[in-house]
């Protein structure tokens, strides 16, 4: 599986997981300038911006560790634009879904409120 295929698989798998757990998917792959948010959804009273990281191994560490502070800032900027452009009045939160998919199976870790806007 190529990196692009793994990314698509991860996002689809994460969207399925979120729906199954009561999240309403509002948007996928929302772009602002050169930034992107993988999944935007609503859960209870929160607007949730989800970054998905999928890998075929965790040998170099869990995939969520690839979401650096720089990447977090980019997601926050993109989320801000989404909120402003849609005129949304809701509390936002930022989650990460980390997926390892290989011959041993598919393992998902959901980091709820993984980081905060500063």
C-alpha positions as CSV (number, residue, x, y, z in Angstrom):
1,X,0.0,0.0,0.0
2,X,1.4,3.4,-1.0
3,X,1.6,6.3,1.5
4,X,-1.4,7.9,-0.3
5,X,-3.4,4.7,-0.2
6,X,-2.6,4.3,3.5
7,X,-3.7,7.9,4.2
8,X,-7.0,7.4,2.4
9,X,-7.5,4.1,4.2
10,X,-6.8,5.7,7.6
11,X,-9.2,8.6,7.0
12,X,-12.0,6.3,5.8
13,X,-11.4,4.0,8.8
14,X,-11.4,6.9,11.2
15,X,-14.6,8.3,9.7
16,X,-16.3,4.9,10.2
17,X,-15.1,4.8,13.8
18,X,-16.3,8.3,14.5
19,X,-19.8,7.7,13.0
20,X,-20.0,4.4,15.0
21,X,-19.3,6.4,18.1
22,X,-21.9,9.1,17.6
23,X,-20.0,11.7,15.8
24,X,-21.7,13.5,12.8
25,X,-19.2,14.0,10.0
26,X,-19.6,17.6,8.6
27,X,-16.7,17.8,6.3
28,X,-13.6,15.9,5.1
29,X,-10.3,17.2,3.8
30,X,-11.2,20.9,4.4
31,X,-8.5,23.2,3.0
32,X,-7.4,26.7,3.8
33,X,-4.4,28.0,2.0
34,X,-1.9,25.1,2.1
35,X,-3.4,23.7,5.3
36,X,-5.9,20.9,5.7
37,X,-8.1,19.3,8.4
38,X,-8.8,15.7,7.7
39,X,-12.2,15.3,9.3
40,X,-14.6,17.9,10.8
41,X,-17.4,16.6,12.9
42,X,-19.9,17.4,15.6
43,X,-20.1,15.5,18.8
44,X,-22.6,16.6,21.5
45,X,-22.1,20.4,21.7
46,X,-18.6,20.4,20.3
47,X,-17.1,21.0,16.8
48,X,-14.3,18.5,16.6
49,X,-11.4,18.9,14.2
50,X,-9.7,15.5,13.7
51,X,-6.2,14.9,12.4
52,X,-5.7,11.3,11.2
53,X,-2.2,9.7,11.1
54,X,-2.0,6.2,9.6
55,X,1.1,4.0,9.3
56,X,1.9,0.4,8.6
57,X,4.2,0.1,11.6
58,X,4.7,1.7,15.0
59,X,8.4,0.9,15.1
60,X,9.4,4.5,15.0
61,X,6.7,5.4,17.5
62,X,2.9,5.8,17.4
63,X,1.6,7.7,14.4
64,X,0.1,10.5,16.6
65,X,3.7,11.6,17.5
66,X,4.0,13.0,13.9
67,X,1.5,15.8,14.8
68,X,4.1,18.4,15.7
69,X,3.4,21.8,17.3
70,X,3.8,23.3,13.8
71,X,1.2,20.9,12.4
72,X,-1.1,21.7,15.3
73,X,-0.8,25.4,14.5
74,X,-1.7,24.8,10.9
75,X,-4.8,22.7,11.9
76,X,-5.8,25.5,14.3
77,X,-5.5,28.2,11.6
78,X,-7.6,26.0,9.2
79,X,-10.2,25.3,11.9
80,X,-10.4,29.1,12.7
81,X,-11.1,29.8,9.0
82,X,-13.8,27.0,8.9
83,X,-15.6,28.4,11.9
84,X,-15.5,32.0,10.6
85,X,-16.5,31.0,7.0
86,X,-19.5,28.9,8.3
87,X,-20.4,31.4,11.0
88,X,-20.4,28.6,13.6
89,X,-20.9,29.3,17.3
90,X,-19.7,26.1,19.1
91,X,-16.8,25.1,21.3
92,X,-14.0,23.5,19.2
93,X,-11.8,20.7,20.2
94,X,-8.8,19.1,18.4
95,X,-8.5,15.3,18.4
96,X,-6.0,12.9,16.8
97,X,-6.8,9.5,15.5
98,X,-3.7,7.3,15.2
99,X,-4.0,4.1,13.1
100,X,-1.5,1.3,12.6
101,X,-2.6,-1.1,9.8
102,X,-0.6,-4.1,8.7
103,X,-0.8,-7.9,8.5
104,X,-1.4,-8.2,12.2
105,X,-4.6,-6.1,12.0
106,X,-5.8,-2.5,12.3
107,X,-5.2,-0.7,15.6
108,X,-6.8,2.6,16.3
109,X,-6.1,5.1,19.1
110,X,-8.3,8.1,19.6
111,X,-6.7,11.0,21.4
112,X,-9.6,13.1,22.6
113,X,-8.7,16.8,23.1
114,X,-5.2,16.0,22.0
115,X,-4.1,19.7,21.8
116,X,-5.6,23.1,22.4
117,X,-5.7,26.4,20.5
118,X,-3.4,29.0,22.0
